[in-house]
Structure formats: C-alpha cells, structure tokens
Amino acid sequence: MTLKPGDTAPDFEGLATDGTRVSLKDFRGRKLVMYFYPMDDTPGCTKQACSLRDHNKDIAAKGAAILGVSTQDEASHRKFTEKYKLNFPLLADRDGKVGRAYGTIGGGGLLSAAKALIGMADRVTFVIDEEGRIAHVIDRPDVANHAEEVLALL
C-alpha cells in the first residue's frame, strides 16, 4: 500500500521515547511531520534526526510537530535521543505495525523486501495535515537537509 497526498493517515498508537502512549489523534488540529527511518544511531539516520532537531523551532512555528518512527525499542530510542539531544519524540514500532500501515515496511522493491525481513523501515516522511490527511510524502529525503525539505512544504 502506497499512501499519497489526500489519503487519510492511518491511525496508530505506540510508546514514545519518554514512555508515554502516542497516537495520531494526539496531533489532531496541528500538522505532523512523521518520519520513518531504518535504525537509531546510524550515520544517515543521525544526520536526518539532527537536521530536524536543529530546525524544530522553525517547524513548530509553522504549526507542526515532529515524530520519528523506527522499529527499535524504547531503550534504544532513549539512548539515541540523549546522545544527540533530540527535542522531539521517537515512536517505538517494535512489531512494525505502524510501518506496515504507512507502507514503509514491506514496500515494493528488493531493498524494501530485504529490510522488511530484518524489521527495518524505509526512509519516508509524511506531512499530515490538521485533519489527519496526508498532505505530502517525501520518499527520498536528503538526510543532511531534511528539515529544509520539510519547511518548504509547511
């Protein structure tokens, strides 16, 4: 399943970095930059997270929150958050249910299939509008300049 602009964003619920439960409805009324990434503390994922961290205030000023999603557990997310002083939550999608609902796990192509076998998501960002619809999909983010990509769409 490939989500596209105009589609309703799939509902989700899971544990965030701080141990609280987070769901799509928590973001209703504001935009959500929901980005899926393969793994904590790897070079590309770190560049992407730090780009968003460094521009979180600019993104918030445009009425959006940031939520990172990968299949690592809460402990891995906490270490990643602390090491890089991330200023937004990460969602622990340990069973890959959220990734599958958004089409970032088990998508098309050989690389996606290989990642799915080991439980890793493709790198895809969804900008979800205030009503819970997909406004934009960034399926090949420039990790070092990802915040600028996002800001151009908000």
C-alpha positions in Angstrom: 0.0 0.0 0.0 1.4 3.4 -1.0 0.0 6.4 0.7 -0.3 9.6 -1.4 -1.4 13.2 -0.7 -5.1 13.3 0.1 -5.3 9.9 1.7 -6.4 9.6 5.3 -3.4 8.9 7.5 -3.7 5.5 9.2 -4.4 5.7 12.9 -1.5 4.5 15.1 -0.7 4.1 18.8 2.6 3.3 20.4 5.2 4.1 23.1 7.2 7.3 22.7 10.8 7.9 24.0 9.5 9.1 27.4 7.3 6.1 27.9 4.0 7.8 27.1 1.5 6.4 24.7 1.2 8.5 21.5 -1.5 8.3 18.8 -2.5 10.1 15.6 -5.4 11.7 17.4 -2.9 13.4 19.8 -1.8 15.6 16.9 -5.3 16.5 15.5 -5.6 20.2 15.0 -2.0 20.7 14.0 0.4 19.3 11.4 2.5 16.3 12.0 5.9 15.6 10.4 6.0 11.8 10.8 9.3 10.4 9.6 10.2 6.7 9.3 13.8 5.8 9.4 15.7 2.5 9.4 17.7 2.5 12.7 18.8 4.5 15.6 22.4 5.9 15.7 23.4 5.1 12.2 25.1 7.8 10.0 22.1 8.7 7.7 19.5 8.4 10.5 21.6 10.6 12.8 22.0 13.3 10.1 18.3 13.3 9.5 17.3 13.4 13.1 19.8 16.2 13.8 18.6 18.3 10.9 15.1 18.1 12.3 16.3 18.8 15.8 18.2 21.9 14.7 15.1 23.3 12.9 12.4 22.1 15.3 11.6 25.6 16.4 11.1 26.7 12.8 8.9 23.7 12.1 6.9 24.3 15.3 6.5 28.0 14.2 4.7 26.7 11.1 2.3 24.7 13.3 3.8 21.3 13.1 5.1 18.7 15.5 7.8 16.1 14.7 7.5 12.3 15.4 10.3 9.9 14.4 9.3 6.2 13.9 11.5 3.1 13.8 11.4 -0.5 15.0 13.9 -0.2 17.8 12.7 -0.4 21.4 12.2 2.5 23.8 15.7 1.9 25.4 17.4 2.3 22.0 15.3 5.5 21.3 16.2 7.0 24.7 19.9 6.4 24.1 19.7 7.9 20.6 17.7 10.9 22.0 20.1 11.5 24.8 23.2 11.1 22.7 22.1 13.7 20.1 19.8 15.8 22.4 16.8 15.2 20.1 13.9 17.6 21.0 11.0 15.6 19.7 9.7 12.1 20.5 10.5 8.8 18.8 7.9 6.1 18.5 9.0 2.5 19.2 7.3 0.5 16.4 8.7 -2.8 17.6 6.3 -5.0 15.8 6.4 -2.9 12.6 2.6 -2.4 12.7 2.8 1.3 12.2 5.4 1.0 9.4 3.3 -1.6 7.6 0.2 0.7 7.9 2.1 3.5 6.3 3.8 1.3 3.7 7.3 1.8 4.9 7.9 -1.8 5.9 7.4 -4.4 3.2 7.0 -1.9 0.4 8.0 -2.6 -3.2 11.4 -3.4 -4.4 14.2 -5.8 -3.4 15.8 -3.5 -0.9 12.5 -2.9 0.9 11.8 -6.6 1.0 15.3 -7.2 2.5 14.8 -4.5 5.1 11.4 -5.9 6.0 12.9 -9.3 6.7 15.1 -7.8 9.4 12.3 -5.4 10.6 13.7 -2.1 9.2 11.5 0.6 7.7 12.3 2.5 4.5 13.2 6.2 5.0 10.0 8.1 4.2 8.5 11.2 5.7 4.8 12.0 5.8 3.5 15.5 6.4 0.0 15.0 7.9 -2.4 18.0 7.9 -4.6 19.2 10.8 -7.5 16.9 9.8 -5.4 13.8 9.6 -4.8 13.6 5.9 -1.5 13.0 4.1 -0.5 16.4 2.7 2.9 15.5 1.4 5.2 12.4 1.1 8.9 12.7 0.9 10.1 9.3 -0.2 13.7 10.1 -0.9 14.7 12.6 1.8 18.0 14.4 1.8 19.1 13.4 5.3 21.5 16.2 5.9 19.0 18.9 4.7 15.7 17.2 5.6 14.4 20.0 7.8 14.7 22.4 4.9 12.7 20.0 2.7 10.0 19.8 5.3 9.9 23.5 5.9 9.4 24.2 2.2 6.3 22.0 2.3 4.7 23.5 5.5 
